[in-house]
Amino acid sequence: MKMNKRTLLFLFVLSFIFHFPIFAQDYFKDGGEAGKTYLLMAHPTVENIKTMKYLIDNNILFVGETEIVGVYYSFENYNYSQSVDYIHENELENFHLQHLTGMLTPENIYTENDFSANFEIIFQQTLGIFFFGGPDIQPALYQEENNYAVVTDPYRHLFELSFLFHLLGGPQNPDFVPLLEQNPKYFIGGFCLGMQSMNVATGGTLVQDIPAEVYGIDEPAEIVQLEQDKIHRNYWQEIFENDQLMSVSFHHLHLPEDGFFRNDVKWRGTTSPPVLSSHHQAVENLNDCWEVTAWSKDKKVIEGIRHKKYPNVFAFQFHPEDTTLFAPADSLLFSPSDQPRTYNERIGAEGVKFHKKIWRLISKSIQ
C-alpha cells in the first residue's frame, strides 16, 4: 500500500511521541512547583537515578525535602524513555526529568548559545548539580589530537561542558560572567568523568591514557604488573575471560596532612584511604581556579580538586557514589589469583567511614 506524505508525517510524529514522551521530560516547563527546592543531576540514566535513590534512602546523602531533577540534552546517546518508565513504574514522586534542545557545536559551547537562557533559568531554580562518570571526552574540545580517547557520546560532552562553562566560566571566553557569580555557594559535584569535565570546561586538559602517557606502557599484560596503587581500572579483563573479574580497581589515595579532606571533610583517619577507581584518563593541566585536594599514592594522578573561589564546587576522580561500597554485594576477583571479596570488604570499615564523611560534606554543601 502506498502512503501519501501526510500519512507518513502523521505516523512519524506518532511514533516519535510514543518513543520519546516529552510531556514526562519537561518538568520545568511551568517553572517547577512553588515552595519546593530542587537538586539537579546530569545524565539521569536509570542506573544514576538508582544510585541517587539508594544514597538518599540509606541516609548517606541528606537532601531533606529537596527533589531531584535529571537534566540532559535530547541528542545524548541514551534512550531516556527508560528513565521515564523507571520513575513512573516505581512511583518516584521526588524524581523528575528535564530535557533541553538546541544546537551545540564545538565552536559555541564556551559562549552564549541556544542553551544559555535555559541554563540560567534552571540554575536559579536549583541548589546544585551532580555530574557522573562516563565515556571519554573528544580531545578536540580541549585542543588536542585524539591519541587514545574512545568517544561514544559526543553530544553528552557538548552539553555538560557547556553547562559547566556557563556555571564556572573559563579562559576560553574571559569576558563571560559565570552564573555562580549570582550565587557563589551553589553546589557542583563531579565523579570521575564529572571531575574531568569540570577541568576541561574551565580550560584544562586531560591525560588521554594513564598507562601510556604516565607510565609509558600500553599492553594489558604489562599494565597488570604495575603496583596495585598505579592501576586505575581492571586490565585483567582484557587478558582473561572470567565472569567473576571486576571491571574496577581499588587503590589508595595520598591526602595532604592539611587541606580539604582534613578541614572540610573532617577526616582524621589515614592519609591513604582506599577508593574505587574505574578510568584510564585523568586531569592533566588545571586552570588556576582549582586546587588539588588529593593525589594517587605516587602523586602522578590528580584524584580530587576544589574551586578556589566557589567553596561548594569540588570533585573526585574516584567513585564515592558506588552503592556497593556501603552494602554487601557480589564477591568478585581483581585478578585470577585473587580471593573473591565484596567492594565493601575491600575498603573495610575505615574506608566506609571515609566515604560517608565525603557524603556528609556534600549534604552540608547542598543545604
Secondary structure as a PSIPRED ss2 file (coil, helix, strand):
# PSIPRED VFORMAT (PSIPRED V4.0)

   1 M C   1.000  0.000  0.000
   2 K C   1.000  0.000  0.000
   3 M C   1.000  0.000  0.000
   4 N C   1.000  0.000  0.000
   5 K H   0.000  1.000  0.000
   6 R H   0.000  1.000  0.000
   7 T H   0.000  1.000  0.000
   8 L H   0.000  1.000  0.000
   9 L H   0.000  1.000  0.000
  10 F H   0.000  1.000  0.000
  11 L H   0.000  1.000  0.000
  12 F H   0.000  1.000  0.000
  13 V H   0.000  1.000  0.000
  14 L H   0.000  1.000  0.000
  15 S H   0.000  1.000  0.000
  16 F H   0.000  1.000  0.000
  17 I H   0.000  1.000  0.000
  18 F H   0.000  1.000  0.000
  19 H H   0.000  1.000  0.000
  20 F C   1.000  0.000  0.000
  21 P C   1.000  0.000  0.000
  22 I H   0.000  1.000  0.000
  23 F H   0.000  1.000  0.000
  24 A H   0.000  1.000  0.000
  25 Q H   0.000  1.000  0.000
  26 D E   0.000  0.000  1.000
  27 Y H   0.000  1.000  0.000
  28 F H   0.000  1.000  0.000
  29 K H   0.000  1.000  0.000
  30 D H   0.000  1.000  0.000
  31 G C   1.000  0.000  0.000
  32 G C   1.000  0.000  0.000
  33 E C   1.000  0.000  0.000
  34 A C   1.000  0.000  0.000
  35 G C   1.000  0.000  0.000
  36 K C   1.000  0.000  0.000
  37 T C   1.000  0.000  0.000
  38 Y E   0.000  0.000  1.000
  39 L E   0.000  0.000  1.000
  40 L E   0.000  0.000  1.000
  41 M E   0.000  0.000  1.000
  42 A E   0.000  0.000  1.000
  43 H C   1.000  0.000  0.000
  44 P C   1.000  0.000  0.000
  45 T C   1.000  0.000  0.000
  46 V H   0.000  1.000  0.000
  47 E H   0.000  1.000  0.000
  48 N H   0.000  1.000  0.000
  49 I H   0.000  1.000  0.000
  50 K H   0.000  1.000  0.000
  51 T H   0.000  1.000  0.000
  52 M H   0.000  1.000  0.000
  53 K H   0.000  1.000  0.000
  54 Y H   0.000  1.000  0.000
  55 L H   0.000  1.000  0.000
  56 I H   0.000  1.000  0.000
  57 D H   0.000  1.000  0.000
  58 N C   1.000  0.000  0.000
  59 N C   1.000  0.000  0.000
  60 I C   1.000  0.000  0.000
  61 L C   1.000  0.000  0.000
  62 F C   1.000  0.000  0.000
  63 V C   1.000  0.000  0.000
  64 G C   1.000  0.000  0.000
  65 E C   1.000  0.000  0.000
  66 T C   1.000  0.000  0.000
  67 E E   0.000  0.000  1.000
  68 I E   0.000  0.000  1.000
  69 V E   0.000  0.000  1.000
  70 G E   0.000  0.000  1.000
  71 V E   0.000  0.000  1.000
  72 Y E   0.000  0.000  1.000
  73 Y E   0.000  0.000  1.000
  74 S C   1.000  0.000  0.000
  75 F C   1.000  0.000  0.000
  76 E C   1.000  0.000  0.000
  77 N C   1.000  0.000  0.000
  78 Y C   1.000  0.000  0.000
  79 N C   1.000  0.000  0.000
  80 Y C   1.000  0.000  0.000
  81 S H   0.000  1.000  0.000
  82 Q H   0.000  1.000  0.000
  83 S H   0.000  1.000  0.000
  84 V H   0.000  1.000  0.000
  85 D H   0.000  1.000  0.000
  86 Y H   0.000  1.000  0.000
  87 I H   0.000  1.000  0.000
  88 H H   0.000  1.000  0.000
  89 E H   0.000  1.000  0.000
  90 N C   1.000  0.000  0.000
  91 E C   1.000  0.000  0.000
  92 L C   1.000  0.000  0.000
  93 E C   1.000  0.000  0.000
  94 N C   1.000  0.000  0.000
  95 F E   0.000  0.000  1.000
  96 H E   0.000  0.000  1.000
  97 L E   0.000  0.000  1.000
  98 Q E   0.000  0.000  1.000
  99 H E   0.000  0.000  1.000
 100 L E   0.000  0.000  1.000
 101 T C   1.000  0.000  0.000
 102 G C   1.000  0.000  0.000
 103 M C   1.000  0.000  0.000
 104 L C   1.000  0.000  0.000
 105 T C   1.000  0.000  0.000
 106 P C   1.000  0.000  0.000
 107 E C   1.000  0.000  0.000
 108 N C   1.000  0.000  0.000
 109 I C   1.000  0.000  0.000
 110 Y C   1.000  0.000  0.000
 111 T C   1.000  0.000  0.000
 112 E C   1.000  0.000  0.000
 113 N C   1.000  0.000  0.000
 114 D C   1.000  0.000  0.000
 115 F C   1.000  0.000  0.000
 116 S H   0.000  1.000  0.000
 117 A H   0.000  1.000  0.000
 118 N H   0.000  1.000  0.000
 119 F H   0.000  1.000  0.000
 120 E H   0.000  1.000  0.000
 121 I H   0.000  1.000  0.000
 122 I H   0.000  1.000  0.000
 123 F H   0.000  1.000  0.000
 124 Q H   0.000  1.000  0.000
 125 Q C   1.000  0.000  0.000
 126 T C   1.000  0.000  0.000
 127 L C   1.000  0.000  0.000
 128 G E   0.000  0.000  1.000
 129 I E   0.000  0.000  1.000
 130 F E   0.000  0.000  1.000
 131 F E   0.000  0.000  1.000
 132 F C   1.000  0.000  0.000
 133 G C   1.000  0.000  0.000
 134 G C   1.000  0.000  0.000
 135 P C   1.000  0.000  0.000
 136 D C   1.000  0.000  0.000
 137 I C   1.000  0.000  0.000
 138 Q C   1.000  0.000  0.000
 139 P H   0.000  1.000  0.000
 140 A H   0.000  1.000  0.000
 141 L H   0.000  1.000  0.000
 142 Y H   0.000  1.000  0.000
 143 Q C   1.000  0.000  0.000
 144 E C   1.000  0.000  0.000
 145 E C   1.000  0.000  0.000
 146 N C   1.000  0.000  0.000
 147 N C   1.000  0.000  0.000
 148 Y C   1.000  0.000  0.000
 149 A C   1.000  0.000  0.000
 150 V C   1.000  0.000  0.000
 151 V C   1.000  0.000  0.000
 152 T C   1.000  0.000  0.000
 153 D C   1.000  0.000  0.000
 154 P H   0.000  1.000  0.000
 155 Y H   0.000  1.000  0.000
 156 R H   0.000  1.000  0.000
 157 H H   0.000  1.000  0.000
 158 L H   0.000  1.000  0.000
 159 F H   0.000  1.000  0.000
 160 E H   0.000  1.000  0.000
 161 L H   0.000  1.000  0.000
 162 S H   0.000  1.000  0.000
 163 F H   0.000  1.000  0.000
 164 L H   0.000  1.000  0.000
 165 F H   0.000  1.000  0.000
 166 H H   0.000  1.000  0.000
 167 L H   0.000  1.000  0.000
 168 L H   0.000  1.000  0.000
 169 G C   1.000  0.000  0.000
 170 G C   1.000  0.000  0.000
 171 P C   1.000  0.000  0.000
 172 Q C   1.000  0.000  0.000
 173 N C   1.000  0.000  0.000
 174 P C   1.000  0.000  0.000
 175 D C   1.000  0.000  0.000
 176 F C   1.000  0.000  0.000
 177 V C   1.000  0.000  0.000
 178 P C   1.000  0.000  0.000
 179 L H   0.000  1.000  0.000
 180 L H   0.000  1.000  0.000
 181 E H   0.000  1.000  0.000
 182 Q C   1.000  0.000  0.000
 183 N C   1.000  0.000  0.000
 184 P C   1.000  0.000  0.000
 185 K C   1.000  0.000  0.000
 186 Y C   1.000  0.000  0.000
 187 F E   0.000  0.000  1.000
 188 I E   0.000  0.000  1.000
 189 G E   0.000  0.000  1.000
 190 G E   0.000  0.000  1.000
 191 F E   0.000  0.000  1.000
 192 C C   1.000  0.000  0.000
 193 L H   0.000  1.000  0.000
 194 G H   0.000  1.000  0.000
 195 M H   0.000  1.000  0.000
 196 Q H   0.000  1.000  0.000
 197 S H   0.000  1.000  0.000
 198 M H   0.000  1.000  0.000
 199 N H   0.000  1.000  0.000
 200 V H   0.000  1.000  0.000
 201 A H   0.000  1.000  0.000
 202 T C   1.000  0.000  0.000
 203 G C   1.000  0.000  0.000
 204 G C   1.000  0.000  0.000
 205 T C   1.000  0.000  0.000
 206 L E   0.000  0.000  1.000
 207 V E   0.000  0.000  1.000
 208 Q C   1.000  0.000  0.000
 209 D C   1.000  0.000  0.000
 210 I H   0.000  1.000  0.000
 211 P H   0.000  1.000  0.000
 212 A H   0.000  1.000  0.000
 213 E H   0.000  1.000  0.000
 214 V H   0.000  1.000  0.000
 215 Y C   1.000  0.000  0.000
 216 G C   1.000  0.000  0.000
 217 I C   1.000  0.000  0.000
 218 D C   1.000  0.000  0.000
 219 E C   1.000  0.000  0.000
 220 P H   0.000  1.000  0.000
 221 A H   0.000  1.000  0.000
 222 E H   0.000  1.000  0.000
 223 I H   0.000  1.000  0.000
 224 V C   1.000  0.000  0.000
 225 Q C   1.000  0.000  0.000
 226 L C   1.000  0.000  0.000
 227 E C   1.000  0.000  0.000
 228 Q H   0.000  1.000  0.000
 229 D H   0.000  1.000  0.000
 230 K H   0.000  1.000  0.000
 231 I C   1.000  0.000  0.000
 232 H C   1.000  0.000  0.000
 233 R C   1.000  0.000  0.000
 234 N C   1.000  0.000  0.000
 235 Y C   1.000  0.000  0.000
 236 W H   0.000  1.000  0.000
 237 Q H   0.000  1.000  0.000
 238 E H   0.000  1.000  0.000
 239 I C   1.000  0.000  0.000
 240 F C   1.000  0.000  0.000
 241 E C   1.000  0.000  0.000
 242 N C   1.000  0.000  0.000
 243 D C   1.000  0.000  0.000
 244 Q C   1.000  0.000  0.000
 245 L E   0.000  0.000  1.000
 246 M C   1.000  0.000  0.000
 247 S C   1.000  0.000  0.000
 248 V C   1.000  0.000  0.000
 249 S E   0.000  0.000  1.000
 250 F E   0.000  0.000  1.000
 251 H E   0.000  0.000  1.000
 252 H E   0.000  0.000  1.000
 253 L E   0.000  0.000  1.000
 254 H E   0.000  0.000  1.000
 255 L C   1.000  0.000  0.000
 256 P C   1.000  0.000  0.000
 257 E C   1.000  0.000  0.000
 258 D C   1.000  0.000  0.000
 259 G C   1.000  0.000  0.000
 260 F H   0.000  1.000  0.000
 261 F H   0.000  1.000  0.000
 262 R H   0.000  1.000  0.000
 263 N H   0.000  1.000  0.000
 264 D C   1.000  0.000  0.000
 265 V C   1.000  0.000  0.000
 266 K C   1.000  0.000  0.000
 267 W C   1.000  0.000  0.000
 268 R C   1.000  0.000  0.000
 269 G C   1.000  0.000  0.000
 270 T C   1.000  0.000  0.000
 271 T C   1.000  0.000  0.000
 272 S C   1.000  0.000  0.000
 273 P C   1.000  0.000  0.000
 274 P E   0.000  0.000  1.000
 275 V E   0.000  0.000  1.000
 276 L E   0.000  0.000  1.000
 277 S E   0.000  0.000  1.000
 278 S C   1.000  0.000  0.000
 279 H C   1.000  0.000  0.000
 280 H C   1.000  0.000  0.000
 281 Q C   1.000  0.000  0.000
 282 A E   0.000  0.000  1.000
 283 V E   0.000  0.000  1.000
 284 E C   1.000  0.000  0.000
 285 N C   1.000  0.000  0.000
 286 L C   1.000  0.000  0.000
 287 N C   1.000  0.000  0.000
 288 D C   1.000  0.000  0.000
 289 C C   1.000  0.000  0.000
 290 W E   0.000  0.000  1.000
 291 E E   0.000  0.000  1.000
 292 V E   0.000  0.000  1.000
 293 T E   0.000  0.000  1.000
 294 A E   0.000  0.000  1.000
 295 W E   0.000  0.000  1.000
 296 S E   0.000  0.000  1.000
 297 K C   1.000  0.000  0.000
 298 D C   1.000  0.000  0.000
 299 K C   1.000  0.000  0.000
 300 K C   1.000  0.000  0.000
 301 V C   1.000  0.000  0.000
 302 I E   0.000  0.000  1.000
 303 E E   0.000  0.000  1.000
 304 G E   0.000  0.000  1.000
 305 I E   0.000  0.000  1.000
 306 R E   0.000  0.000  1.000
 307 H E   0.000  0.000  1.000
 308 K C   1.000  0.000  0.000
 309 K C   1.000  0.000  0.000
 310 Y C   1.000  0.000  0.000
 311 P C   1.000  0.000  0.000
 312 N C   1.000  0.000  0.000
 313 V E   0.000  0.000  1.000
 314 F E   0.000  0.000  1.000
 315 A E   0.000  0.000  1.000
 316 F E   0.000  0.000  1.000
 317 Q C   1.000  0.000  0.000
 318 F C   1.000  0.000  0.000
 319 H C   1.000  0.000  0.000
 320 P C   1.000  0.000  0.000
 321 E C   1.000  0.000  0.000
 322 D C   1.000  0.000  0.000
 323 T H   0.000  1.000  0.000
 324 T H   0.000  1.000  0.000
 325 L H   0.000  1.000  0.000
 326 F C   1.000  0.000  0.000
 327 A C   1.000  0.000  0.000
 328 P C   1.000  0.000  0.000
 329 A C   1.000  0.000  0.000
 330 D C   1.000  0.000  0.000
 331 S C   1.000  0.000  0.000
 332 L E   0.000  0.000  1.000
 333 L E   0.000  0.000  1.000
 334 F C   1.000  0.000  0.000
 335 S C   1.000  0.000  0.000
 336 P C   1.000  0.000  0.000
 337 S C   1.000  0.000  0.000
 338 D C   1.000  0.000  0.000
 339 Q C   1.000  0.000  0.000
 340 P C   1.000  0.000  0.000
 341 R E   0.000  0.000  1.000
 342 T C   1.000  0.000  0.000
 343 Y H   0.000  1.000  0.000
 344 N H   0.000  1.000  0.000
 345 E H   0.000  1.000  0.000
 346 R H   0.000  1.000  0.000
 347 I H   0.000  1.000  0.000
 348 G H   0.000  1.000  0.000
 349 A H   0.000  1.000  0.000
 350 E H   0.000  1.000  0.000
 351 G H   0.000  1.000  0.000
 352 V H   0.000  1.000  0.000
 353 K H   0.000  1.000  0.000
 354 F H   0.000  1.000  0.000
 355 H H   0.000  1.000  0.000
 356 K H   0.000  1.000  0.000
 357 K H   0.000  1.000  0.000
 358 I H   0.000  1.000  0.000
 359 W H   0.000  1.000  0.000
 360 R H   0.000  1.000  0.000
 361 L H   0.000  1.000  0.000
 362 I H   0.000  1.000  0.000
 363 S H   0.000  1.000  0.000
 364 K H   0.000  1.000  0.000
 365 S H   0.000  1.000  0.000
 366 I H   0.000  1.000  0.000
 367 Q C   1.000  0.000  0.000
